[in-house]
Amino acid sequence: MNLGADAGRPGFCGIEGTGFEAGLVTGLGGRADVVYHRAAAVGVDWVLRHPLRSLETNIQGTEHVLRACAAIDGGRRVLIA
């Protein structure tokens, strides 16, 4: 995770996990004002060798993040990068 510039900001809390950890995503979303979703399958070679897994990572992981943030009272803004 490349968050060097953000790590020193007041109130910043970086948590490393995956979008497949629905319980983690749900639990943390309620503590955040904004969720930065930066998870994705990376690397052309890896994506070409594992096309289905790449799609699962990108689509299902993002779905868990979006559903968890939408389920919180008032919702949460999600920034996807």
N, C-alpha and C positions, 0 to 999 in steps of 0.2 A: 504494500500500500504506500503510495507516494503522497504523504500528507504533511511533509516537512514545514511548509509555509503556514498551514492551518493549525498545527499542533500547539503553537504558542498563543493562540487567540484565547481571550477570556471566555469561559463557558464551553470551550470545545472539548468534546469527549469522543475519541475514536474507538470503536469496537470492531475487532476483526472477527468475521464469521462468514457464513454463506447464506444466500437467499433460500437455500433448502432447509435451513434451521428455522422453521416456522415459529416455534416457541420463542426463540431468541429474538426474532424480528418483531413478533407481537409484543413481547415484554419490553423491548427497548423503544419501540415506536412511541409509546405513551410518555416517555421521558424527554422526547425531542421536540423542538419547535420545527425543525426542518430535517429531513432525512436525505442524505446524499447516497444514492445507489450507484456504486462504481464497479460492481461485480459483472464479469463477463468472461466468456471463453476467449482466450487470448492466444495469438500466434497462428499464422496461416497454416503452417505445417500441422499443428495439433488439430485445428479445425478440419483440415482436409482428411486427416487420419481418423477422426472421430466426429463425423458430421451430426449424427443423432445426439450424441452427448453434448455437443456444442449448442444445438437447438434447445435441449432440455435445460442446460445451464442458463442460457440467455432468456428463454421464455418463462419457464417455471419459476426460476429464482426471482425474476422481475415480478411475476404474478403474486408470489408470496409477499413481497415487499409492498406492492400496491394495495393488495387486499388488507394487509395488516394496518397500513396507514389510513385507509378509508374507513376501517372499522372503529377507529378511535373517535370518541365524541368530539365533533368539530373537525375531524380529519387532520391530516398532516400534509404539508407540502413536500413533494418528492422531487429532487433534482437528480436526473439520470445522466451519467457521463460515461 
